[in-house]
């Protein structure tokens, strides 16, 4: 089976990042529960790429464990804005170049600040969207800080 060559894959290759590719049967609205089940990995090690925006419509990326939610109130407080909310799916595509369900933090259309739940950095490896629905890449979490300048934050809540 051929793996897709997405903007995320090109980004990883251009930065010399070692990664493995994993396809699974995508289910609409299935989220990380489906990908973790299909790949036989912990949902905690599957990282969601969420595109959000401030009250001034400034986009940002937040990387979160699959089995956790983002406290938007806490994230807003930490980054010093009034509010943070998820972007509309069309806005996600406009900023990232990806469709919802296939959003990767790598190779986004627009450069955006990236925040990462700090406990993700404690993991040995994580699975994150590779830029297409049903396609994850496995990388060491240090690449988020090294290549995306991701800022560690503590904003996780239990789902």
N, C-alpha and C positions, 0 to 999 in steps of 0.2 A: 504494500500500500504506500502510495506517495504522500508525503507530508506536505501541507501547504507552505509556500514560501511567502510569508506575510511581511509587513513592515517590521513587526517584532522580531521575526527570524533574521531579517537583514540587519537589524540593529545588533542583535546578539552576535552574529557572525562578524560584523564590522568592528565590534569591541573585543573580539577574541574570547568571548565568554563560552565556557563549556556548558552544554545543556543536553538534556535528552528530550525526545519528543514522544508525546502520548496522545493517541486518538481515543475517543469514546463516543458512544451513541448519545448525542445531545438531546435533551428533553426540554422543550419550552418551559420556562419558569422552574426548572428542576434545580438550578443553582449548584452549589458546591456539594450538596447531599448526593446528587446524581454522579458528579464527576468522581467524588471520593469512593463511592460504592463501585462504580464501573472500573476504576483503576486499583481498587483494593488498598487504598491508603487512608490514613486518618483525615477526617474533615478539618482538623486543626492545622494540618500541614498543607491544605489547599487554600491559597490566598486569593481573596476577591480584590479586583481592581475596581474601585468605585470613583466615579467622576462626580464631584459635588461643586457647589458654587456658594460664594458669599452673598450677603445681601446686596452687594454692588455688582452681582453677576460675574465675579472673577472666578474662573474655574480653578479647581485643584484636584489632585489625585490623593486618595487615601487607600492604603493597602491594609486589609484586615483578614484575620483568620476566618476560614469558612464557617466555623461554628460560633462566631461572635458577631455582634452588631456594633456599629459606630455610635457613640454618644456624640451627636452633632452639637449639643450644647457644650460639652466639654472641649470638643475640637475648636469650636468658635472661641471659647475662653482662652485656650492655649495659644491660638494664632492671632488673638487680639482683634477679632471682628465681632459684629453684633450677632450674626447668625450664619449657619451653614446648612444647606439642604441639598438633597440629591438633585441632579440635573434631569430634565426631561430627556427621554431617549433620543430625540432628534438633536438636542443640544450636545449630548454625549458624543454622537457621531461627528458633529461639527467640530468639536474640540479635539477628539481623539483620533478620528479617522476610522474608528471601529464601530460595529453595531453592538448594541447591548447583548450580553451573552457571549461576546467575542472580544471584549475590551482588554487590552494589554497595557501595562505601563510603559512598555518598550516601544519606541518608534512612533510615538503619538504625533499627530498632525501639528498640534500647537504645543509649545513648551509650557508646562504647568508645574507649579511647586508640587512635590511629592512628599506625603507624610506616610509613615509606616508604624503600625502598632509595634511597640518596642519588643514585645515578647516573640515576635516573628524572627527577630535576629538571633534568638537563642536556639532555633532549630538548625539541624544539620543541612537539610534540603527542604525545599518547598516546591509545590506545583502551582503554576500560575498560568493564566490564559496566554496562549501564544498568538493571539490575533485573529482567531476564527472560532466559531461555535464548535464545540466538540474537540478542541485541540488545546492541550496544555503542554507547557515546557517545565522541566524540572531543573531548578538552579539552586546554587547556594544563596541564602538570603543576603549575604554580604554584597552581592552585585547591586542591590537596590541602593545602597549607600554609595558604593564605589562608582556606579555609572549614572545614577539618577539623582544623586545628592539627596536621597530620601532622608527626611528628618524624623527621628524616633519620637513617638508620642504615646501617651497612655490614655486611650479613649475607648477601650473595648468594654462592652457589656455582654452578659450572657444572653444567648438567643432564647 
